[in-house]
Amino acid sequence: MTQKQLADKLEISIQQLNNTISGRNTASMAVYERIADALGVEFWQMFAPDDVLNGVILPTIVNGEIAVHCSKCGNEIKVKFEQ
């Protein structure tokens, strides 16, 4: 899928999409969920390191919090989702 196709599917401009992906714009959880849905992936997969996506490390999800272990330092990284 091209950026234009993704932007069209989300009904936003390519510039809005690029600004969201690059972090120049802050986006709500709903926007990231829409992007994940349009890409056909789970929300957490957009932010997971490659070793997680390749099945080397699986995240745990408990009470709206995702925890993975950094492949470089071994520290646990937690992301809590609030609405």
C-alpha positions as CSV (number, residue, x, y, z in Angstrom):
1,M,0.0,0.0,0.0
2,T,1.4,3.4,-0.9
3,Q,1.2,6.4,1.4
4,K,-1.4,8.0,-0.9
5,Q,-3.5,4.9,-0.7
6,L,-3.3,4.8,3.1
7,A,-4.1,8.5,3.3
8,D,-7.0,8.0,1.0
9,K,-8.3,5.1,3.1
10,L,-8.0,7.2,6.2
11,E,-9.6,10.2,4.5
12,I,-6.7,12.5,5.4
13,S,-4.0,14.2,3.3
14,I,-0.6,12.7,2.7
15,Q,0.9,15.6,4.6
16,Q,-1.3,14.9,7.6
17,L,-0.3,11.2,7.4
18,N,3.4,12.0,7.2
19,N,3.2,14.5,10.0
20,T,1.5,11.9,12.2
21,I,4.0,9.1,11.4
22,S,7.0,11.4,11.9
23,G,5.8,12.7,15.2
24,R,5.5,16.3,14.0
25,N,1.7,16.1,14.9
26,T,0.4,14.6,18.0
27,A,-2.3,12.1,17.4
28,S,-5.0,10.5,19.5
29,M,-5.1,6.8,20.2
30,A,-8.1,6.6,17.8
31,V,-5.9,7.9,14.9
32,Y,-3.2,5.3,15.5
33,E,-5.9,2.6,15.8
34,R,-7.4,3.7,12.4
35,I,-3.9,3.5,10.9
36,A,-3.4,0.1,12.3
37,D,-6.8,-1.1,11.1
38,A,-6.1,0.3,7.6
39,L,-2.8,-1.5,7.5
40,G,-4.4,-4.7,8.8
41,V,-2.2,-5.0,11.9
42,E,-2.7,-4.7,15.6
43,F,-2.0,-1.3,17.2
44,W,1.1,-2.5,19.1
45,Q,2.7,-4.0,16.0
46,M,3.2,-0.5,14.6
47,F,5.6,0.3,17.5
48,A,7.2,-3.1,18.2
49,P,10.8,-3.7,17.4
50,D,11.6,-6.1,14.6
51,D,12.6,-8.9,17.0
52,V,9.1,-8.8,18.5
53,L,7.5,-8.8,15.1
54,N,9.6,-11.8,14.0
55,G,8.5,-13.8,17.0
56,V,11.7,-13.7,19.0
57,I,10.1,-11.8,21.8
58,L,6.4,-11.7,22.4
59,P,4.8,-8.8,24.2
60,T,2.5,-9.4,27.2
61,I,-0.7,-7.4,27.4
62,V,-2.2,-6.9,30.8
63,N,-4.9,-4.4,31.8
64,G,-4.3,-2.2,28.7
65,E,-0.6,-2.2,29.2
66,I,1.9,-3.7,26.8
67,A,5.3,-4.9,28.0
68,V,8.2,-6.0,25.9
69,H,11.9,-6.5,26.7
70,C,14.5,-4.4,25.0
71,S,16.6,-6.6,22.8
72,K,19.7,-4.4,23.4
73,C,19.6,-3.8,27.2
74,G,17.1,-6.4,28.4
75,N,15.0,-3.8,30.3
76,E,11.3,-4.2,30.3
77,I,9.5,-1.4,28.5
78,K,5.8,-0.8,29.4
79,V,3.3,1.3,27.4
80,K,0.0,2.0,29.1
81,F,-3.0,3.0,26.9
82,E,-5.5,5.3,28.4
83,Q,-8.6,6.7,26.7
